[in-house]
Amino acid sequence: MLASTTARQRGAGRMTAVILFLPPALLLFTLFVVMPVVEAAWYGGYNWNGFGSPKNWVGFDNYRMVFETRAFGLALRNNLLVIVVSLAIQLPLALALALILAEKFRGAVALRMLFFLPYVLAEVATGLIFSFVYDGDYGLLASIYRFFGAEAPHLLASTQTSMLAILIVVVWKYFGFHMMLFIAALQGQDRNLIEASRIDGASRWQTIRFVSIPLLYPTIRLSIFFAVVGSLQLFDLVMPLTRGGPADSSQTMVSFLYSHGVTRMRVGYGSAIGVILFVICATFAITYKRWFMRDE
């Protein structure tokens, strides 16, 4: 009898919390997420410049034109390239440094802060700094090349190297964030398991491979999610560095939306791009959550 009364009280308490906290959150989500997406989908069906009311209905023509545009194909390719580099270089680098810096030794905290500082720096500021670093006439790169008696390349001005220059900045800026995630997870692991493996004769590498890294799987899955979603939304670094150029060679989907939709006052076309980007991100998030993070 007492147990059933306690269960009812807990149920009533949970229901009260739901009634109090769910409506405000649902209202905010509807106002700032659902309605803008629905509105963008509606505008995507019009040939509209943003002035007055949209009247020229074109159906799915804007979406068709997006997929037929060469620059959008380049932007999609570049986003996929950022994802590949993030997963193949950035995350392994962050994990390797985390395994080293999670240990307690003199200077470990200073090194953690040193590697994390690029993430703290604003994206626009980072882009402006590296635009001077990459400058082939007066930048740091030019000074290094002149020191060795060579002529510096203009990385940001070449269709062959502009995206490479952005990828270097992406890895430099964001690997510290993932490194700190891994360090936090490593420091939260049960030390008894690690000590037990060492008592059983496991080497340091075996302990890392068979104990520490398997315990990191939830954090690794979360880090992969952040890396992919962040790669799909890359924009702030691109604009100060290249603005998507030269010849659209460094466009991402968001910079393509800004350059070909917002700045050219093609609001209907830009809305179609935004809807496509939203569908890609939502599809990935739902699928990844369902298949890889359903127990977390």
N, C-alpha and C positions, 0 to 999 in steps of 0.2 A: 504493500500500500504506500509506504513511504517512498519507495523507489519510483513508483508511477507518478506520485505527486511531484517529485523532484524533476522527472523527465518532462512533465507538463509545464513546470515553471521554466525550465531551460528552453523549451519550445516557444513559450510565450515571450521569453526574453529575446530570442533570435528573431521572432516575427516583429517585435517592437523595433529592433535595430534595423530590420529591412524596411519597415514603414518609414522610419525617420531618415535613413541615409540613402535609400535607393532613388526616390523621386528627384532630389536635387542633382544627383550624379547623372541620372537618366536624362534630365532636362538639359544639363550642360552638354552631354554627349550628343543629344539630338540637335541642339542649336549650333554647335561648333564642329560637328563631324558629319552627321547624317544629312542635315539640310544643305550644307555647302556641296557635298558630293552629288546629291540629287539635283541641285541647281546647276552645277557644272555639266552634268549629263544632259540637262534640258538645253542649256546654251550650246552644247556641242552639236545640236541638231540645226543650228542657225548659222547663216553667214552674217555675222554681226561684228561691228567695230567697237562696241561698248557704249555708244551714244544712243540715247533714246531707248525705245523698247525694241527687242528683237522681233522682226517681222518676216525676214526672208528665210523660210524653212527649206533646208536642203537635205534633211534626213541624215543618212549615214555618209554623205559625201565627204564631210570633214574627216571622219575616221578613215575612209578609203584613201584620201589624199595624204594623211599622215603616214600610212604604211607604204605608199608609193613614193614618198620623199626620200631621196638618197641620204640626206643629213640625218633623218630619224634612224635609218639603218646603221649609220656610223655611231650615232649616240647609243643605240641599244648594244652594239658591239663593244663600245667603250665601257659601258656599265658592266657587261659580262666580264670584260678584261679586268676591271677593278675588283670584281668578286673573286676571280681566279687568283689574282695577286694577293688579295687579302687572306684567302684561305691557304694558299701555298707558301707564302713568304711571311706575311705579317703575323699570323697566329702561331706558326711554329717558332718564329723568332721571339715572340712574347712568351711562349711557354718555356723555351730554353732559358731565357733570362730569369723568368719567375722561379724555375727550379734552382737556379744559382742564388738569387737574391732573397729567397724565402729563408735561407739559412741565416743564423746569427753570426755575424763576423764584423770586424771593425770597418766602418764605412758603408755597410749594407743600406742603411736608411738614406744616406746621402745619395747613393747610386739610384735607389728607387725614385727619389724625388727628381733626380737629374733626367731619368728616362720618362718620367710622367709629365714633366714640365711642358713638352710640346703639345700635349693634349689640352692643357690649361689655356694655352695661347689661342686667341680667337682665330677662326678660320680666315676671315678677311685679312687680319694682320699677318697671318702666316703666308697667305698668297702674296701680299705686298712685299714681305721680306724676301721670299724666294724669287720674286720677279727681279729684284736687284741682284740676288745671288746668281741667277741664270743669265744676267745681262752679258752679252758677248763682247761689249765694248768697255764697260766700266765696272762690272760686277766681280764678285769673288771668284767665279769660274774663270773670268777673263784674266784676273791677276795670276791665278795658278798656271794657266796655259802660258802666259807671258814669261813667267819665271822659268819655264822649261823651253822657252824660245819657240813656242808654237802659237798658231792662231786659234782663238777660242771659237767654238761653234755657237750659233744662235739657236739654242735648243727650242725655245718657245716660238720661234719664227719658222720652223720647219715642220711640214706635215709628217715627216718620218719620226721626229723626236719629241714633238709637243706632248703627246700622251705619255711617253716614257717619263718626261720631266714631272708630269702631274702624279704619276704612280709613285715616284720616289718620294714626293712630298706626302702622299697619302700614307705610305708605310711609316715614314718618319714621325708623322703627327699622331697616328692612332694606335701604334703598337703598344705604347705606354699604358693606355686605358685597359687593353686586354691583359697586359702583364700584371697590373694591379688586381684585376679580377682573379687571375690565377694565384697570385701571392696570397690573397685573402682566403681562397679556398684551401691552399696548401697549409696555411697556418691554422685552419680550422679542422684539419684532419686529426683522427684519433692517433696520437703518438704511440699508443700501445701496439697498434698493428705494425707500425714501422719498426719499433724496437723488437717485436716478436720475429719479424722477418730477418732482422740482423742477427738475432740470437740463433736462428735456424741455419745461419751460414750464408744468407743471401748477400751478394755484393751490392755496392751502392747502385750500380746500373740496374741490377735485377730488382732491387727494392723500388726504384723509380718506375721501371717498366711494368712490374706485376702488382704493385701496391699503390703507389702515389698516383700514377696516371689513370688507372681504372677508377679510383676514388674521385678523380677530376672530371669524369665524363659528364655529369650534369652541368658543370661550369663551362666545359668545352662546347657543349650543345648550345648553351646560352650565348657564349661568345660568338659562335658561328652565326646565330640568329642576328645579333647586333651587327656583325660585320656585313652580312648580306643586305640587310635593310638599310644600313648606312651607305653602302655602295650604291644602292638603287637611288638614294636621295642625294647623291653628291652634287653640290652646286657651289657652295661658298668658296671652295678652293679654286674652282675652275674660272670663275669670273675675274678675279684680280690677276690671274696668271695669263690666260689666253682668250677669255670671253668666248670660248668654244672654237676659236680659230687655230691656225690659219686654214681656210677652206673647210670649216666644220670638222676638222680632223680630231679635235679634242672635245667635241660636244658630248654631254651626257643628256639623259632624258629630261632632267629638270632645266639644264641650261638651254636645251633645245626648245623647251616650252617657253622659257623667258625670251629667247632671241627671236623665235619665229612666231610667237603668239602675243606676248605682252608688249614688247617694244614696237612691233609692227601694227599694233591695234587690231589684231585678228583674234578677237576674244572668243568667238565660236570655235575657231581652229585650235586655239590654246586650251580651251575647255576640253576639247576632244583628247588632246595630248594628256591633260591632267587625269581624265577618266581612265585612259589606257594605263597610265602609271599607277593609279590607285588599284585597278584590277590586278595588275602584276604583283604589287606589294601585298594586297589582301590575300590573293591566291597563295602566294608563298607563305605568308604568316599562318594562314589556316592549315595548309597542308603540313608545314613543318611542325606546328603545334600538335597536330593530330598524330603524326607518325613518329616524331622524335622527342616530344616533350609532354606527352599525354599523361605521364605519371608524376609530373613536377608542378 
